Amino acid sequence: MEVNIQGYWATFRTSLKAWMAYRMDYALTIIFKIGVPLIMLAVWTAVFLNSGVSKIGGFTLTDTYSYFFLMSLFSVAIWSNIDYTMGTDVRHGAIVTSLLRPLSYPFTVLSKSLSSWVIYFVTVAIPLLVIISFVAHLAITPYTLSLFAIELVLGLVLINLLAFFFGTFAIPLIYVDAFLSFTWTLESVLEGSIIPLNFFPAYAQHILLLLPFPMLAYLPAVTLLGSASSSVILTGIFTTALWILVLIPLVCLWWKRMYKKIGSIGG
């Protein structure tokens, strides 16, 4: 089957131009992404002060500050809006129209999602990384940056696979806003965005690190902080790669099943 690369590239560029219209939003996003972690920092400052300990899970209070600012970074560096796009397409009937075009619907929504990711990565994520590196005094070496680049790619592949999988539930359910909110919250817990995974008991950490979700936030964060050993990071990279290899055929099979329901439901 011939892949219409030009068609997907055109979709990417068109969506990119649309996203570039919201310049003020990106400036405000940087401000909000710096402000939001302050709430988490207030909570964990109280925990440290009241517990009377200097470290929790190997993190000092300063490490915790840096960690939650990095979480704000990863919320725009590793993300996907495929699930939201699919939910909107199903509600408005646009998914049926999309299937009539000579383009694969999964790759079409991926092209749109990547266009928004590029904009947010360039205008928000990179400035945030520079600011956080300066404020938190992150000692980023070429080796650390190489590991982070690999984690970023794996995280993007993973989050897009998961977002597409969850987005397909819009086909039978139509309205999936509550369902997606639940999945986002669950992901936040499992990826370490709300509570650093090293704050959990040792047995829970071992279980959580076997899941793919730490690559979406926790592992990139401890890589940049330099608070995890190379063996932990490399094991996480290997584990995530395995998960991706398993998820790709499973998601493809699931899409074929959901695809058959579109005509009967009407999109």
N, C-alpha and C positions, 0 to 999 in steps of 0.2 A: 504494500500500500504506500503510495507516494505521500510524503508529509509536506503539507503546504506551509513551508517555513515563512515565505513572504506574507502569507495571510496572518500568521501569528505575530510576525514582526510589525505588521501594520496595526494590529490590535494593540500591541504593546505601546507603539508610538502614539496612537490616538489617545489611549488611556493616560499615557505619560503627560501629554499636553493638557489634558483635562485637570490632572492633579497639580500641575504647575501653576494653576490659577489661584491656588490657596496659599499665597506666600505668607500672609499675616498669620495664618493658622500654624505654620511651622515655627515661627518666632515665639508664639504663645505656647506651643507645645514644649519647647525647650524650657521655658519658665515653669510650666506646670510639672514637667518631669524632674525639675530640681526641687520644687516645692513639696510634691507628694511624699517623697521619702522622709521628709521631716516629721511626718506623723508617726511613721514606724520607728524613727529614731527616738522620738519622745517616749514611746512605749518601752523600747529596749534600754534606754537610759535609766528609766525607773526600775526595770528588772535588775540591771547591774548594780545600781546604787542600793537597792533594798536587799539584794542577796549578799552583798558584801564580798563578792568574788571579783577577781581581776580578769578571769577568763571563763567563757562558757563555750564548750565544744571546741576549744583551741582558739577562739576569737576573743581579742580584747575589745573594749568598747570602741576604739578607733577602727579596728577591723570591721566591726559591725556597721559603723557609719559608712565606710567605704563599700561594704557589701550591698547595702540597700540603695546606695546611689548607682551602683552597677546594675541592680535589678531594674532601675528606671531606664538605664541604657538599653538593656536587653529587651525591654517591652517594645522598643522600636527597631532594634537590630535583628531580632529573631521573632517574626510575627507573620501572620497571613490573614487576609480577609476573605479567603475563598468561601468559607462557611457562610459568612454574612451575605456575600454576593449570590451564592446559590439559593439561600433563603429568600432573598428579594426576587430573584429570577422566577422561582416557583410561584410565589404569591402573585406576581404580575403577569404570569404566563409567558415570560420572555424565554424560559428554558425550551419551550416547544419551538419557538421561532429560531433559536440558536441551533437546534438540532437539524433544521432544514438547510443550514448553510454548509458549504464544503469544508468545514473546519471541525475538528474534534472539540466537543464541549469542555472536557476536562482541561485540555491545553489552552482553550480560549480563556477560561476563568483563571488559569495559572498565569497567562500573559498579563491579564489585567491586575492580578495580585502583585506580580513582580514589578510592574510599573509603579504602583504605589509604594512598594518596599524600597525601590531605588530612590525615589524622592525623599522619603523619610530617613533613609540611611544617610544620604548625602547632606540633607539640610538639618537633621536633628541628631542622628546617632553619632556621626563623626564629631560635631561640635561638643556633644555631651562627653564623648570619650576624652577629648582634649581637656575639657574643664575638670572632669573627674580625675584624670591622670595628674593634673597640676595640683588640685586641692588635696587629693588623697596621697600624693607622692608615690604613685605606682611605679615600681621599678620594672618597666617593660623591656625585656631583652629581645633580640631577634628570634631566639628559640621560643620564648613565651608567645611572641606575636605569631609565629608559625603555627604553634599549637592552637592558638585562638582562631586563626584563619580556618583551620581544618574543622574546629568545633562550630564555627559560624556556618560553614557550608553544610555540615551534617545537620545542624539545628534547623536550617532553612528547609532542607529536604524533608526532614521529619515533620516540622510544623505544617508544611503544605500538604503532606500525606494525611495527617490527622485532621486538618481543617476540611479537606475534601471528603474524607470519610464521614465526619460529623455533618457536613453540609448536605450529604445525600439523604439524611433523615428528613429533610424538608419535603422530599418527594411524597412520602406517605403521610407525614404529619402536617404539611403546609405551613403552619405557624410554629416556628422552632426557637423563638427568641428566649423563652425560659429555658429550654433545653441547652441552647448554646451558652447561656449565662452559667448554667450548672457546670458544663464541661470546662469553661474558662476558669471558674473557681477551683474545680478539682485539679486542673493542670497547674494552677498557681501554687497549690499546696504540694503537689508531687514534684514540681520542678524546683522548689525551694525559694519561690518569690516571696512568700509570706513568712516562713520560718526557715532559716538555713538548715540544710539537711544534717550538718554536723552537730546541730543542737538536739537531734533525736538520739535515743538510746542506740548503742552499737548494733544490736540485732536489727533494728528498724533501718538504720543506715545501709546495712548490707542488702536488705531487701529492696530499698528504694533505688540504690545504685545499680540494681539489676534491670530496672525499668528504663525505658528510653527517655523519660521526661527530664532527668537531670541535665541533659545536654541542652535544654532550652533556656537554662538560666544558671543553675548551681555550678556545673563544671566549668563553663566559661568564666564565671566570677572568680572561683578559687584559682583558676589558671592565671588570671590577671593579677590577683592578689598575691600569688606565690605561696599560698597556704596549703597546697596539696602536692603530694609527691608525684614524680613523673609516672610511677607505676599506676597510681590511681587515675591519673588523667588519660594515660594510654589505654588502660583497661576500659575506661568510660567511652573512649573513641571507638574501640573495637566492639564493645557491647552495642553501642548505638548503630554502628554500621551493620551489625547482624540483624538488629531490629528492622532497619530500613529494608534489607534484602528480604526479610520475611513479610513486611507490610506491603511492599509494592505489588506482588502477585495477589495478595489477599484483597487489597483495595480495588485492584482491577477486576477481580471476580465479583466483588460486592457491587461495583458500578454496573457491570453487565446485568446483574439481577435487578438493580434499581431502574436501569434504563428501560427494561421491559414494562415497568409499572407506569412510566411517564404517559404513554398513550392512553391507558385505561383511566388514569386519574385526570389527565388533561393538563398537567403542569400547573 
